[in-house]
Amino acid sequence: EAQLTPEQKLLRAIFGEKASDVKDTSLRVPSSTKGTVIDVQIFTRDGVEKDSRALQIEQMQLNEIRKDLKEEQRIIRDASYERLRAALVGQPVVRAPGLKKGDPIQPDYLDQLAAADWFRIRMSDELLNEQLEQTEARLKEHQQELDRKFEDKRRKLTSGADLAPGVLKIVKVYLAIKRQAQPGDKMAGRHGNKGVISVIMPVEDMPYDQNGEPIDIVLNPLGVPSRMNVGQVLETHLGWAAKGLGRKIGELLERKASIDELRSFLDQIYNRVGGRKERLDELTEAELIELSENLTAGVPMATPVFDGASEDEIKSMLRLAGLPESGQTLLYDGRTGEAFDRPVTVGYMYMLKLNHLVDDKMHARSTGSYSLVTQQPLGGKAQFGGQRFGEMEVWALKAYGAAYTLQEMLTVKSDDVNGRTRIYKNIVDGDYRMDPGMPESFNVLVKEIRSLGINIELENQ
């Protein structure tokens, strides 16, 4: 709703103008954006009537809340009745619907009995009577708590939203957008080893090992020594050992090895290294085979902080998996098929994609907004800003001798207000001359020096 001047308010008050001036300030999705709508939320100001869509969404949310609370109540009720059943079955009654005094309670009797009638049963054992009363009280109390919770949530949902002055309604539409990884996207491991994807190759061009298995990610080894995060190398070795052990277990299952051989191999994995020992001899044959089948993709490993696997332990795991203790193997270039000069460290590492995607960062400015004080272009994509040509970049152009380019950068492309207006007009007219003037930053400098009590004046500009 548009803000009114005092005069307009007075006229409205006198003449009772009914139609208020409302404008639609909705944000539109850009035409190139593709995604899936995953949620819509409508916030309406207090006192403004909700439209049918807002009421529909509100009703859906209330139904969802009601369903969740009913499910919670059902779980608690079922658990309570199960505990009572275990306590009551076979016990003699004093009074119960459809039973005589002294009759024992049978399971099928409880199955047919209505839920409310359970609490009319009186047993000869006073402890059981007390348990029945406590369960009934607890269930009633929990039902009241859930009703109170539902009422609170209903009140929050149905009451109007506290919106900024002049805003009648806010509609929030949540879009889920799926993006493929591409060069420029940021990824990281768990050791501060972050970086951007430089190139994505077809799988047949990736390096491969002696079994013909291609590797997924190639990391630059120069990222390790200077940063000293050796954890990533140890993680890679341990991951390779875990995968190799899984492959070994798979081979044992394939050739239908004896249970003793399988148990012995698993014992070497679980009980020769690490802190906690596993009692594998207590497992039945079926359980042992099921465990082995679950491990064929790789043996899960956990290394606590400050108490991780030592180098010797990792080496013993690699040895057990039949892999080289160095953690390195010979790789072949996927494009030429030739082997690389020296063995390469290969293994499994946990990598995740960070929320710094090149699509969100890509940005180009021609003209746009300028800072009020310095008259230089603003910075950042959000302000549609320019790229800062800093001190070091100026040195580079000076060293290169690109004087005209440098003059452009420091004047008409930056804070020479008259010059940039003139060159824009010249370009529109098809005249590509540049006429640089005085940068505004010089005037700012003059004002700052004057503020120190030193007067500077330009004789002729």
C-alpha positions in Angstrom: 0.0 0.0 0.0 1.5 3.4 -1.0 2.4 5.8 1.8 0.1 8.8 1.9 1.1 12.4 2.4 -0.7 14.3 5.3 -2.8 16.2 2.7 -4.0 12.9 1.1 -4.8 11.5 4.5 -6.9 14.5 5.3 -8.8 14.4 2.0 -9.4 10.6 2.6 -10.7 11.3 6.1 -13.1 14.1 4.8 -14.4 12.5 1.6 -14.1 8.8 2.7 -12.1 7.6 -0.3 -12.8 3.9 -0.5 -10.3 2.6 -3.1 -6.7 2.7 -1.7 -3.7 2.9 -4.0 -2.2 -0.6 -4.1 0.7 -1.6 -6.3 2.0 -5.1 -7.1 5.7 -5.4 -6.1 6.0 -9.1 -6.7 9.4 -10.6 -7.5 9.3 -12.5 -10.8 11.5 -15.5 -11.5 13.9 -14.7 -14.4 12.9 -16.4 -17.6 16.0 -18.6 -17.8 15.4 -20.2 -14.3 14.2 -23.8 -14.2 13.3 -25.5 -10.9 10.7 -27.3 -8.9 8.4 -25.4 -6.5 8.8 -27.2 -3.1 6.8 -24.9 -0.8 4.6 -21.8 -0.9 4.0 -19.6 2.2 1.5 -16.7 2.3 1.7 -14.1 5.1 -1.2 -11.8 5.4 -1.4 -8.7 7.6 -3.7 -8.7 10.7 -7.1 -7.4 9.8 -6.8 -8.1 6.0 -9.1 -10.9 4.7 -7.2 -14.0 3.6 -7.7 -15.2 0.0 -8.8 -18.7 -0.9 -5.2 -19.9 -1.6 -3.9 -18.7 1.8 -6.8 -20.5 3.5 -6.2 -23.7 1.5 -2.5 -23.7 2.5 -3.4 -23.0 6.1 -5.8 -25.9 6.1 -3.2 -28.2 4.6 -0.7 -27.2 7.3 -3.3 -27.8 10.0 -4.1 -31.2 8.6 -0.4 -32.1 8.6 0.0 -31.0 12.2 -3.1 -32.9 13.2 -1.9 -36.0 11.5 1.6 -35.8 13.2 0.0 -35.3 16.6 -2.4 -38.2 16.1 0.5 -40.4 15.1 2.4 -39.4 18.2 -0.6 -40.2 20.4 -1.1 -43.6 18.7 2.5 -44.6 19.3 2.3 -43.7 23.0 -1.1 -45.3 23.4 0.0 -48.6 21.7 3.1 -48.8 23.8 1.1 -48.2 27.0 -1.5 -50.9 26.1 1.4 -53.4 25.2 2.9 -52.9 28.6 -0.5 -53.4 30.3 -1.2 -56.5 28.2 2.2 -58.1 29.3 1.3 -57.3 33.0 -2.4 -58.4 32.9 -2.4 -61.7 30.8 -2.9 -64.7 33.1 -3.7 -62.7 36.2 -7.0 -63.2 38.1 -9.6 -60.4 38.1 -11.9 -59.0 40.8 -14.1 -57.2 38.4 -14.0 -56.9 34.6 -16.6 -56.4 31.8 -17.7 -59.9 30.7 -15.6 -61.9 33.3 -16.4 -63.5 36.6 -14.4 -62.8 39.8 -11.2 -64.9 39.9 -11.2 -65.6 36.1 -7.7 -65.2 34.5 -7.3 -62.6 31.7 -6.7 -64.2 28.3 -5.0 -62.4 25.3 -8.1 -62.9 23.0 -10.3 -61.2 25.7 -8.1 -58.1 25.6 -8.1 -58.1 21.8 -12.0 -57.9 21.8 -12.2 -55.4 24.7 -12.7 -51.7 23.8 -9.8 -49.5 24.7 -11.8 -47.4 27.2 -13.0 -50.6 29.0 -9.4 -51.7 29.9 -9.4 -49.2 32.8 -12.7 -50.7 34.2 -10.8 -53.9 35.0 -10.0 -54.4 38.7 -7.3 -57.0 39.6 -6.8 -58.9 42.8 -3.2 -57.6 42.8 -3.1 -54.0 44.1 0.1 -53.2 42.2 -1.6 -54.0 38.9 -4.6 -51.8 39.8 -2.2 -49.0 40.6 -0.5 -49.5 37.2 -3.9 -49.3 35.4 -4.8 -46.0 37.2 -1.4 -44.5 36.5 -1.5 -45.5 32.8 -5.0 -44.0 32.4 -4.0 -40.7 34.1 -0.8 -40.6 32.0 -2.7 -41.1 28.7 -5.3 -38.4 29.6 -2.5 -36.0 30.6 -0.7 -36.7 27.3 -3.9 -36.2 25.3 -4.4 -32.8 27.0 -0.8 -31.8 26.2 -1.3 -32.7 22.5 -4.6 -30.8 22.4 -2.8 -27.7 23.9 0.1 -28.1 21.5 -2.3 -28.3 18.5 -4.2 -25.2 19.7 -1.0 -23.2 20.0 0.1 -24.1 16.5 -3.4 -23.4 15.1 -3.4 -20.0 16.8 0.0 -19.2 15.3 -1.1 -20.3 11.8 -4.5 -18.6 11.7 -3.4 -15.2 13.3 -2.2 -12.5 10.9 1.5 -12.0 10.3 3.4 -9.0 11.7 4.5 -7.3 8.5 6.4 -4.1 7.8 4.3 -0.9 7.5 2.5 -0.6 4.2 2.8 -4.3 3.3 -0.5 -6.1 3.0 0.7 -9.6 2.0 4.0 -11.5 1.4 4.1 -14.6 -0.7 7.2 -16.8 -0.5 7.7 -19.4 -3.2 10.6 -21.9 -2.5 12.3 -23.2 -5.7 14.6 -26.3 -5.7 17.1 -25.9 -8.5 19.3 -28.9 -9.5 22.7 -28.0 -10.9 25.4 -30.2 -12.4 28.9 -29.8 -11.3 30.9 -27.7 -13.7 34.4 -26.0 -13.9 34.5 -23.2 -11.4 32.4 -24.9 -8.7 34.0 -25.2 -5.3 34.6 -28.5 -3.6 36.3 -29.5 -0.4 37.5 -32.5 1.6 37.5 -32.8 5.4 40.9 -31.3 6.0 40.6 -27.7 4.8 41.6 -28.9 1.3 39.3 -26.8 -0.7 39.5 -25.9 -4.4 37.6 -25.3 -7.6 37.0 -27.8 -10.4 39.4 -26.9 -13.2 38.2 -29.3 -15.9 35.7 -32.1 -16.3 36.9 -34.9 -18.7 35.0 -37.8 -20.3 35.6 -40.9 -18.1 37.6 -42.6 -20.9 40.2 -39.8 -20.7 40.7 -40.1 -17.0 43.8 -42.0 -15.7 43.1 -45.7 -14.9 44.9 -48.4 -12.9 46.2 -51.9 -14.0 42.6 -53.3 -13.6 41.3 -50.7 -16.1 39.4 -48.9 -13.3 39.3 -45.1 -13.9 39.8 -42.6 -11.1 37.1 -40.0 -10.3 39.0 -37.0 -9.1 42.6 -35.9 -9.7 43.9 -33.6 -7.0 47.1 -31.5 -7.4 49.8 -32.8 -5.1 51.2 -29.3 -4.6 48.2 -28.6 -2.3 49.6 -30.9 0.4 53.2 -29.8 1.4 52.8 -26.1 1.9 49.5 -26.4 3.8 50.7 -29.5 5.8 47.2 -31.1 5.9 48.6 -34.7 5.7 45.3 -36.0 7.0 43.9 -36.0 3.5 46.7 -38.4 2.3 46.1 -40.7 5.3 42.3 -40.7 4.7 43.0 -41.6 1.0 45.2 -44.6 2.1 42.6 -45.8 4.7 39.8 -45.5 2.2 41.7 -47.6 -0.3 42.4 -50.2 2.4 38.7 -50.3 3.4 37.6 -50.7 -0.2 40.3 -53.4 -0.8 39.2 -55.4 2.3 35.6 -55.3 1.0 36.8 -56.6 -2.4 38.7 -59.4 -0.6 35.5 -60.4 1.4 33.6 -60.4 -1.9 36.1 -62.8 -3.4 35.8 -65.1 -0.4 32.0 -65.2 -0.8 32.3 -65.7 -4.5 34.5 -68.8 -4.2 32.2 -70.1 -1.4 35.1 -70.1 1.2 34.5 -72.0 4.4 32.9 -70.2 7.4 36.1 -70.6 9.4 38.2 -68.9 6.7 35.6 -66.0 6.5 35.5 -65.7 10.3 39.3 -65.7 10.5 39.6 -62.9 7.9 37.0 -60.8 9.6 38.7 -61.4 12.9 42.0 -60.0 11.4 40.1 -56.9 10.3 38.1 -56.2 13.4 40.3 -57.5 16.3 44.0 -57.1 15.3 43.8 -53.3 14.9 41.8 -50.5 16.6 40.3 -50.1 20.1 37.0 -52.0 20.5 37.0 -55.7 19.9 34.1 -57.5 18.2 32.9 -61.0 19.3 32.7 -62.6 15.9 32.7 -66.1 17.4 29.2 -65.5 18.9 27.7 -64.9 15.4 25.9 -67.7 13.7 26.8 -68.8 10.1 23.8 -66.9 8.7 24.7 -63.7 10.6 28.3 -64.0 9.6 27.4 -64.4 5.9 24.9 -61.5 6.1 27.6 -59.3 7.7 30.1 -60.3 5.0 27.6 -59.4 2.2 27.1 -56.0 3.8 30.9 -55.4 3.8 31.6 -56.3 0.1 31.3 -52.6 -0.9 33.9 -51.6 1.7 34.6 -52.0 5.4 33.3 -48.9 7.4 36.1 -47.3 9.5 36.0 -44.5 12.1 39.0 -42.6 13.4 38.2 -40.5 16.5 39.7 -37.0 16.8 43.3 -37.1 18.3 43.1 -40.9 18.4 43.0 -41.8 14.7 44.6 -44.7 13.0 48.4 -44.7 13.1 50.6 -45.2 9.9 51.4 -48.7 11.0 47.8 -49.6 11.4 46.9 -48.2 8.0 49.9 -50.1 6.5 48.7 -53.4 8.1 45.2 -52.9 6.6 46.7 -52.2 3.2 48.8 -55.4 3.5 45.7 -57.4 4.6 43.8 -56.1 1.5 46.7 -57.2 -0.8 47.5 -53.6 -1.7 51.0 -51.9 -1.8 51.9 -50.5 1.6 53.1 -47.2 0.0 49.4 -46.5 -0.9 50.7 -45.8 -4.5 50.0 -47.7 -7.7 50.9 -47.4 -11.4 48.4 -45.4 -13.4 48.0 -45.0 -17.2 47.1 -41.9 -19.1 43.6 -42.2 -20.4 44.3 -40.2 -23.5 47.5 -41.9 -24.7 47.4 -45.3 -22.8 51.0 -44.8 -21.6 52.0 -45.4 -18.0 53.0 -42.4 -15.9 56.6 -42.1 -14.9 56.2 -42.9 -11.3 53.5 -44.5 -9.0 50.6 -42.3 -7.9 48.8 -42.1 -4.6 45.3 -43.5 -5.2 42.5 -44.1 -2.7 39.1 -43.1 -1.5 38.4 -39.7 0.0 35.2 -37.9 1.2 34.6 -34.9 -1.0 31.7 -32.5 -0.8 30.3 -29.8 -3.0 30.2 -26.4 -1.3 27.5 -23.8 -1.9 29.8 -21.5 -4.0 28.7 -22.3 -7.5 30.2 -20.5 -10.5 26.7 -19.8 -11.9 25.9 -17.6 -8.8 29.2 -15.8 -9.1 29.4 -15.1 -12.8 28.9 -11.4 -13.3 29.7 -8.7 -15.9 29.1 -4.9 -15.8 29.1 -2.3 -18.5 27.7 0.8 -16.7 25.8 0.8 -13.4 25.7 2.5 -9.9 28.5 4.6 -8.5 29.5 5.5 -4.9 28.2 8.9 -3.9 31.4 10.1 -2.3 34.2 8.8 -4.6 32.0 8.4 -7.7 33.8 5.1 -8.4 31.7 2.1 -9.4 30.3 0.0 -6.5 31.7 -3.5 -5.9 30.0 -6.9 -5.8 27.4 -8.8 -7.8 24.5 -7.7 -5.6 25.2 -4.0 -6.3 25.9 -4.8 -10.0 29.4 -3.5 -9.3 32.6 -3.4 -11.3 35.9 -5.3 -11.0 38.4 -3.5 -8.8 41.6 -2.6 -10.7 43.9 -2.4 -7.7 47.3 -1.0 -7.0 49.2 -4.2 -8.1 47.2 -4.3 -11.4 48.2 -0.7 -12.0 51.9 -1.7 -11.6 51.4 -4.5 -14.1 50.1 -2.1 -16.7 52.9 0.4 -15.9 55.5 -2.3 -16.3 53.9 -3.3 -19.6 53.9 0.3 -20.9 50.2 0.3 -21.6 49.7 4.0 -20.9 46.5 4.6 -22.7 44.8 1.5 -21.2 46.0 2.7 -17.8 44.6 6.2 -18.4 41.2 4.7 -19.4 41.2 2.6 -16.2 42.0 5.5 -13.9 39.6 8.1 -15.5 36.7 7.4 -17.8 36.2 3.8 -16.7 36.3 4.9 -13.0 35.6 8.3 -11.4 36.0 11.0 -14.0 32.3 12.0 -14.0 32.4 14.4 -17.0 34.8 12.2 -19.0 32.7 9.0 -18.7 29.6 10.9 -19.7 31.4 12.3 -22.7 32.9 9.0 -23.8 29.5 7.3 -23.5 28.0 10.0 -25.7 30.9 9.7 -28.2 30.4 5.9 -28.5 26.7 6.3 -29.1 27.5 8.9 -31.9 30.1 6.5 -33.4 33.0 8.7 -32.4 35.6 6.6 -30.4 37.7 9.4 -29.0 38.6 9.6 -25.4 38.7 12.9 -23.5 39.9 12.3 -19.9 39.3 14.8 -17.2 39.9 15.1 -13.5 39.1 12.0 -11.4 36.6 12.7 -8.5 39.0 10.9 -6.1 41.3 13.9 -6.4 38.6 16.2 -5.2 38.0 13.9 -2.3 41.7 14.0 -1.5 41.7 17.8 -1.6 38.7 17.9 0.8 40.4 15.5 3.2 43.6 17.6 3.2 41.5 20.7 3.8 39.9 19.0 6.8 43.4 18.8 8.3 43.7 22.6 8.0 45.9 22.7 4.9 44.4 24.6 2.0 45.0 23.4 -1.6 43.6 25.2 -4.6 43.8 24.3 -8.3 45.1 27.3 -10.4 43.6 26.1 -13.7 41.7 22.9 -14.2 
